[in-house]
Amino acid sequence: MEKLGKAYLEQGFNYEAYRKMMQHLIAEGKTTGPNQSPEIIEFTKLNERRMARLDKTAKINDSLAAAVQSLQKKWIWIILTEIWCGDVAQNVPTIEKIAVLNPLITTRYLLRDENTSLINQYLTNGGKAIPKLICYDGETLEPIGHWGPRPAPAQQLTMKLLKHQPPLSFEDVHEPLHKWYAEDKTITLQKEMEDLIKRWIG
């Protein structure tokens, strides 16, 4: 995997700017990416509500907080995203809450469809699934590790639903997935991130 190009840092949004961009586009009846269909714009509005709820309610558990606060070197987290993506809405607010626990972690949010050369290095089963978090050493800009696009049980559920024959509708795939997120309450994401952070610290 390639070192982090400084252009990515310069063009990336911090979280506050990312959320404002999302709200601005929704106010204009738009979303990110080439698909500006009414259905995708409605999904984007739903994602705004999901993110606003998690921004307020997600709480980082003590063991994860201790792990991230033990970091003593600079990291950069690049998060590839699009505002119409439901998995982004379900995971990104918690990822940001983890990062802000240590001032040595800088987050930058990049739109997947504007950064194809980067997402192409981190495909999931050959696809450009998001969100994708890539952790870089803040000094050398070398990649340390990555996470995404969703917690392992959610990924297994998604793959099972996508392989169903006859093929399921969009709603029949995504309703069980978001039900899983609602019941899990970010617990699995936090456990996976704690394990990864400990491994990345070494």
N, C-alpha and C positions, 0 to 999 in steps of 0.2 A: 504494500500500500504506500501511496505517495505521502511526502511531507505536506503539511498544511501550507497552501499558498497564501501569502499575506493579503492578496486581493479578496479572499473569502472573508477574512476578518474585517476588512474595510467595508464590504458591501452587506455584511450580515446585520440583522436587527438585534438590539438587545430586547429583553422580554417586554418591557414597557412599550417600546416602539412597535414591536410585533403585534401586541394586543391593540394598540391604537390604529395600526394599519388595517387590522381585521375589522374593527368597528367602523372605520371610515369607508371601507369597501362595501360593507353591509348597508350602511346608510345610503350609498349610491346604487344599491340593488345589484352589486357585483360580487365576484369572488376572485380567487387567484387562479391562474392557469387558463388554457384556451377554452375550456368548456364553461360557457356562461348560461347554461340551460336553467330554466326556472327550478327544476328539481335540485340541481347542484347548489343553487343559491339558497334554497330552503334548507338543505343539509348544513350549509354554512351558518345560517341563522341558528339552527339547533345546536351546532358546535359552539357558537358564542355563548349560549345559555349554559352548556355543559362546562365550558372553561370558566365562566364567571362563578358557577357554583363551586368548582374545585379550587379556584383561587381563594375562595373564602373558607372552605371547609376542610381541605386536605391537611392532615397533620402528620408530620414526620416522626416516626417512632424513635425511641431513645437510642437503640443500638445502631440504627442507621445514622442518626445524628452524630453519635460518638465516632463512627467510622469516618465520616466525611470531615469532621473537625480534626481528625488526627493527621490529615494531609498537610505536609510541610513544604510542598513544592508547587509551582504554578501549573495549572491545567487549563486547557481551553476545550470547552465542549461545543462542538458544532452540531446543531440539530437541524436535519433536513426535514422539511414540512410543507404542507399546503393547508390553507384554512378550511377547505371543504372536507378534509379527511377526519372521520370520526375517531380513529385510533389516535390521531394527533390530539384531539380535544380531550380524550380520556387519559392521556399519559403526560403531555407536556407541562401542565400546571404543577404536577408533583415533581417532575424532573427539575423545574426551575426552583421549587421550594427546597430541594436537596442542595442545589448549587449555591444558593444564597447563604447557606449555613457556613460556608468557608469563603472568605474574600479572595483566596488564591485561585478560585475557579471563576473563569469568565465564560459566559454563554453567548453564543451568536446563533441566530435563527436564519436559515437560508431556504429559499423556495426551491423545491426539488426540480421543477421543470425549467428553472433558469440555471441549474447547476448539474447538468446531466453527466459531465465528466467525473464529478465527485460521487454522485449516487451510483454510477456504473461500477465503482470500486467496491460497493457494499450492497450488492443485490441479494435478495431473499428468494431462494428457489428460482433464480433467473429473472425475478421481477423487481420493480423499483418501489417496493413497499416502504411506507413511512408511518410514523416517524422513525428516523434513524439518527441515533446519537453516536458521535465519534469523539473519543477522548484523545487529545493531543498533549504532549509535553509542552508546557508554556515557554520553555527556553529553546529547545531544539526543534520544535514543531513536528517531531516525529509522532506517528500514531501509536497510541498505547493499547487501545481496544475500542469496542463498539457494542451498542445495544440496539435492539429493535427488530421488527416494528411494533411488537406487542409482547406482553408476558407469555411465557411458554404455554400455559394452559389455554390462553386465549388464541394463541397461534395454532395449537392442535385442534381446537374447536373450529376455527376458521377453515383450516385445511380439510377437515371432515365435511363441513358444510359445502365447501366449494367442489368436493369430489362427488357429491350426492347425484344420483341418477334417478329420475331425470333431473336436470339442473334446477336449482332453486332460484326463486326471484331474488332481487336485491334485498327486498324487505325480509324475506325468509332467511337470508344469510345474516343480515345485520341485527335483526331483533334479538336472536339468542346471544349474539356477541355482546351487545350493549347491556343485556340482562346480566351476563357474566360480570361485566365491569361494575354494574350497580351493586351486585352482591359481594364482590371482592373488596370494594372500597379501598383500592390502591395497595392492599396488603402484599400481593404477589409482586407487583412492581417494586415496592420498597425492599422486599427480601432479595430480589434479583440484583437491584442496584447496590445493596449492601455487600453482597457476595462479590460483585464485580469491582467495587471500589477497594475492597480489601485486597483483591488479587492485583489490581492495577498499582496499588501502593507498594505491594510486594513485601 
